[in-house]
Amino acid sequence: MSSRAIGRTIGALFLLAFVVYIAGGALVGSGSGRVAAGALLMLVNSAVVAAIGVLAFPVLRPHDPISAHAYLIGRAAEAVMLAVGVVFLLLLVPLAEEHAAVDSSVLSALGRIAVQGNHYSYQIAMMSVGVVGVLFCRVLLRARLVPRFMAVWGVIGYAVFLLGAVLEVLGYGVGVALSVPGGLFEIALGALLIAKGFPDRVAVVAAYAAGR
């Protein structure tokens, strides 16, 4: 597969990840009857983010092997932690079914624990993507795989995203606000890559040489 085709596929996966996770979260939040369906969509998101890491690896490796491996591992870690969070959400289904047999206060406590388990799993996943996202955009910048402003936006966006996830774990509810720059970057990058893909390696080497 060419670099352009890989880039277009990665771009589509970035946008798909947003759609399935948001749709899954909406279903989970709409009621216990739809928790399972929403959880399945969120599992699709886990598969998508892992696929992004796999597809990006051969594009990043010629420019920075360490960052390429880190991005692959980081995306896999993100996928695993998101899947762990989905397991916590699925626990809400049997808890809801036991409402008649279990004291309501106990049931509510277990439900809150499940929701918190999902929350912390998600934030740990976001820490992972924040760290390797900075490395990813650093390679994009150095190798001129995307326009400079886009790569710089990504470095800043992922750094702020990481800060937001850390603060969420520490109990400060600012993660959503601080995820906006990184989230918008991923949407913009997805659209850019769908339109143009990554430049082929020959073009990248020539541009790099010309800029030195």
One Martini backbone bead per residue (centre of mass of N, CA, C, O) as a GRO file, in nm:
protein
  212
    1MET     BB    1   0.096   0.036   0.023
    2SER     BB    2   0.077   0.353  -0.006
    3SER     BB    3   0.112   0.649   0.154
    4ARG     BB    4  -0.153   0.769   0.054
    5ALA     BB    5  -0.337   0.533   0.129
    6ILE     BB    6  -0.267   0.527   0.426
    7GLY     BB    7  -0.353   0.816   0.490
    8ARG     BB    8  -0.651   0.786   0.407
    9THR     BB    9  -0.715   0.562   0.606
   10ILE     BB   10  -0.640   0.711   0.865
   11GLY     BB   11  -0.836   0.944   0.828
   12ALA     BB   12  -1.092   0.767   0.838
   13LEU     BB   13  -1.033   0.650   1.125
   14PHE     BB   14  -1.043   0.909   1.286
   15LEU     BB   15  -1.344   0.965   1.221
   16LEU     BB   16  -1.462   0.692   1.308
   17ALA     BB   17  -1.386   0.707   1.606
   18PHE     BB   18  -1.572   0.939   1.674
   19VAL     BB   19  -1.843   0.822   1.589
   20VAL     BB   20  -1.851   0.554   1.760
   21TYR     BB   21  -1.799   0.677   2.042
   22ILE     BB   22  -2.027   0.882   2.051
   23ALA     BB   23  -2.256   0.684   1.989
   24GLY     BB   24  -2.199   0.493   2.225
   25GLY     BB   25  -2.228   0.703   2.453
   26ALA     BB   26  -2.522   0.778   2.387
   27LEU     BB   27  -2.643   0.497   2.437
   28VAL     BB   28  -2.550   0.463   2.728
   29GLY     BB   29  -2.694   0.737   2.831
   30SER     BB   30  -3.004   0.651   2.750
   31GLY     BB   31  -2.982   0.349   2.873
   32SER     BB   32  -2.975   0.017   2.969
   33GLY     BB   33  -3.095  -0.101   2.698
   34ARG     BB   34  -2.821   0.037   2.534
   35VAL     BB   35  -2.544  -0.046   2.648
   36ALA     BB   36  -2.450  -0.281   2.469
   37ALA     BB   37  -2.451  -0.129   2.199
   38GLY     BB   38  -2.257   0.096   2.287
   39ALA     BB   39  -2.021  -0.089   2.369
   40LEU     BB   40  -1.968  -0.205   2.087
   41LEU     BB   41  -1.890   0.063   1.955
   42MET     BB   42  -1.649   0.113   2.150
   43LEU     BB   43  -1.493  -0.138   2.052
   44VAL     BB   44  -1.451  -0.040   1.768
   45ASN     BB   45  -1.268   0.192   1.852
   46SER     BB   46  -1.037   0.015   1.954
   47ALA     BB   47  -0.974  -0.109   1.676
   48VAL     BB   48  -0.916   0.159   1.529
   49VAL     BB   49  -0.674   0.268   1.701
   50ALA     BB   50  -0.495   0.024   1.647
   51ALA     BB   51  -0.490   0.056   1.336
   52ILE     BB   52  -0.346   0.327   1.327
   53GLY     BB   53  -0.078   0.226   1.444
   54VAL     BB   54  -0.019   0.015   1.224
   55LEU     BB   55  -0.032   0.207   0.971
   56ALA     BB   56   0.184   0.423   1.075
   57PHE     BB   57   0.449   0.268   1.107
   58PRO     BB   58   0.571   0.265   0.804
   59VAL     BB   59   0.579   0.583   0.794
   60LEU     BB   60   0.757   0.649   1.056
   61ARG     BB   61   1.015   0.463   1.062
   62PRO     BB   62   1.214   0.613   0.855
   63HIS     BB   63   1.228   0.875   1.057
   64ASP     BB   64   1.136   0.719   1.357
   65PRO     BB   65   1.152   0.429   1.517
   66ILE     BB   66   1.079   0.498   1.810
   67SER     BB   67   0.814   0.650   1.753
   68ALA     BB   68   0.679   0.422   1.600
   69HIS     BB   69   0.673   0.220   1.837
   70ALA     BB   70   0.532   0.405   2.041
   71TYR     BB   71   0.271   0.445   1.878
   72LEU     BB   72   0.188   0.153   1.861
   73ILE     BB   73   0.179   0.100   2.170
   74GLY     BB   74  -0.006   0.337   2.255
   75ARG     BB   75  -0.253   0.250   2.087
   76ALA     BB   76  -0.282  -0.025   2.220
   77ALA     BB   77  -0.323   0.081   2.508
   78GLU     BB   78  -0.572   0.242   2.446
   79ALA     BB   79  -0.749   0.006   2.351
   80VAL     BB   80  -0.739  -0.155   2.614
   81MET     BB   81  -0.851   0.063   2.812
   82LEU     BB   82  -1.118   0.104   2.663
   83ALA     BB   83  -1.211  -0.191   2.697
   84VAL     BB   84  -1.215  -0.187   3.003
   85GLY     BB   85  -1.431   0.034   3.022
   86VAL     BB   86  -1.653  -0.135   2.882
   87VAL     BB   87  -1.675  -0.350   3.097
   88PHE     BB   88  -1.784  -0.163   3.313
   89LEU     BB   89  -2.042  -0.090   3.155
   90LEU     BB   90  -2.157  -0.386   3.132
   91LEU     BB   91  -2.220  -0.409   3.441
   92LEU     BB   92  -2.492  -0.247   3.427
   93VAL     BB   93  -2.677  -0.470   3.328
   94PRO     BB   94  -2.683  -0.673   3.573
   95LEU     BB   95  -2.752  -0.454   3.780
   96ALA     BB   96  -3.033  -0.386   3.662
   97GLU     BB   97  -3.146  -0.686   3.689
   98GLU     BB   98  -3.097  -0.672   4.027
   99HIS     BB   99  -3.297  -0.458   4.159
  100ALA     BB  100  -3.495  -0.666   4.316
  101ALA     BB  101  -3.252  -0.827   4.491
  102VAL     BB  102  -3.118  -0.550   4.565
  103ASP     BB  103  -3.017  -0.306   4.730
  104SER     BB  104  -3.029   0.014   4.617
  105SER     BB  105  -2.766   0.124   4.748
  106VAL     BB  106  -2.582  -0.096   4.641
  107LEU     BB  107  -2.644  -0.060   4.343
  108SER     BB  108  -2.552   0.234   4.322
  109ALA     BB  109  -2.260   0.186   4.408
  110LEU     BB  110  -2.186  -0.012   4.179
  111GLY     BB  111  -2.251   0.183   3.951
  112ARG     BB  112  -2.041   0.399   4.026
  113ILE     BB  113  -1.795   0.215   4.000
  114ALA     BB  114  -1.830   0.152   3.700
  115VAL     BB  115  -1.815   0.443   3.600
  116GLN     BB  116  -1.534   0.505   3.725
  117GLY     BB  117  -1.383   0.284   3.576
  118ASN     BB  118  -1.429   0.409   3.299
  119HIS     BB  119  -1.303   0.683   3.352
  120TYR     BB  120  -1.010   0.587   3.422
  121SER     BB  121  -0.959   0.426   3.168
  122TYR     BB  122  -0.990   0.662   2.975
  123GLN     BB  123  -0.767   0.851   3.093
  124ILE     BB  124  -0.534   0.655   3.045
  125ALA     BB  125  -0.573   0.642   2.742
  126MET     BB  126  -0.526   0.953   2.701
  127MET     BB  127  -0.238   0.957   2.800
  128SER     BB  128  -0.125   0.780   2.581
  129VAL     BB  129  -0.214   0.953   2.333
  130GLY     BB  130  -0.072   1.212   2.424
  131VAL     BB  131   0.219   1.117   2.416
  132VAL     BB  132   0.225   0.983   2.121
  133GLY     BB  133   0.110   1.229   1.973
  134VAL     BB  134   0.357   1.408   2.000
  135LEU     BB  135   0.547   1.218   1.846
  136PHE     BB  136   0.387   1.206   1.586
  137CYS     BB  137   0.397   1.519   1.523
  138ARG     BB  138   0.701   1.540   1.520
  139VAL     BB  139   0.735   1.369   1.267
  140LEU     BB  140   0.554   1.532   1.081
  141LEU     BB  141   0.735   1.783   1.101
  142ARG     BB  142   1.023   1.675   1.023
  143ALA     BB  143   0.905   1.513   0.750
  144ARG     BB  144   0.671   1.665   0.604
  145LEU     BB  145   0.371   1.517   0.602
  146VAL     BB  146   0.265   1.795   0.690
  147PRO     BB  147   0.182   2.082   0.761
  148ARG     BB  148   0.325   2.271   0.995
  149PHE     BB  149   0.074   2.383   1.146
  150MET     BB  150  -0.048   2.102   1.198
  151ALA     BB  151   0.180   1.979   1.369
  152VAL     BB  152   0.184   2.198   1.589
  153TRP     BB  153  -0.105   2.163   1.676
  154GLY     BB  154  -0.069   1.869   1.767
  155VAL     BB  155   0.140   1.907   1.989
  156ILE     BB  156  -0.034   2.097   2.160
  157GLY     BB  157  -0.297   1.933   2.176
  158TYR     BB  158  -0.174   1.677   2.315
  159ALA     BB  159  -0.053   1.818   2.561
  160VAL     BB  160  -0.326   1.925   2.668
  161PHE     BB  161  -0.463   1.652   2.678
  162LEU     BB  162  -0.278   1.527   2.888
  163LEU     BB  163  -0.334   1.730   3.112
  164GLY     BB  164  -0.638   1.672   3.133
  165ALA     BB  165  -0.614   1.373   3.219
  166VAL     BB  166  -0.451   1.416   3.475
  167LEU     BB  167  -0.656   1.609   3.615
  168GLU     BB  168  -0.889   1.408   3.624
  169VAL     BB  169  -0.749   1.202   3.813
  170LEU     BB  170  -0.711   1.440   4.039
  171GLY     BB  171  -1.022   1.588   4.022
  172TYR     BB  172  -1.027   1.774   3.765
  173GLY     BB  173  -1.294   1.904   3.553
  174VAL     BB  174  -1.107   1.961   3.243
  175GLY     BB  175  -1.092   1.754   3.007
  176VAL     BB  176  -1.291   1.853   2.794
  177ALA     BB  177  -1.169   2.133   2.739
  178LEU     BB  178  -0.866   2.016   2.682
  179SER     BB  179  -0.967   1.835   2.423
  180VAL     BB  180  -1.029   2.030   2.188
  181PRO     BB  181  -0.764   2.076   2.029
  182GLY     BB  182  -0.712   1.769   1.973
  183GLY     BB  183  -0.985   1.698   1.845
  184LEU     BB  184  -0.972   1.901   1.609
  185PHE     BB  185  -0.714   1.792   1.491
  186GLU     BB  186  -0.816   1.505   1.415
  187ILE     BB  187  -1.030   1.605   1.220
  188ALA     BB  188  -0.843   1.769   1.034
  189LEU     BB  189  -0.648   1.538   0.968
  190GLY     BB  190  -0.852   1.346   0.849
  191ALA     BB  191  -0.938   1.531   0.614
  192LEU     BB  192  -0.657   1.571   0.491
  193LEU     BB  193  -0.589   1.267   0.438
  194ILE     BB  194  -0.826   1.204   0.256
  195ALA     BB  195  -0.739   1.415   0.036
  196LYS     BB  196  -0.395   1.343   0.034
  197GLY     BB  197  -0.235   1.210   0.225
  198PHE     BB  198   0.074   1.093   0.208
  199PRO     BB  199   0.363   1.146   0.101
  200ASP     BB  200   0.594   1.022  -0.065
  201ARG     BB  201   0.916   0.941   0.004
  202VAL     BB  202   1.057   1.101  -0.218
  203ALA     BB  203   0.924   1.376  -0.157
  204VAL     BB  204   1.022   1.399   0.135
  205VAL     BB  205   1.327   1.393   0.086
  206ALA     BB  206   1.337   1.640  -0.102
  207ALA     BB  207   1.217   1.845   0.099
  208TYR     BB  208   1.430   1.807   0.319
  209ALA     BB  209   1.679   1.884   0.148
  210ALA     BB  210   1.574   2.173   0.067
  211GLY     BB  211   1.554   2.274   0.382
  212ARG     BB  212   1.881   2.258   0.457
   0.00000   0.00000   0.00000
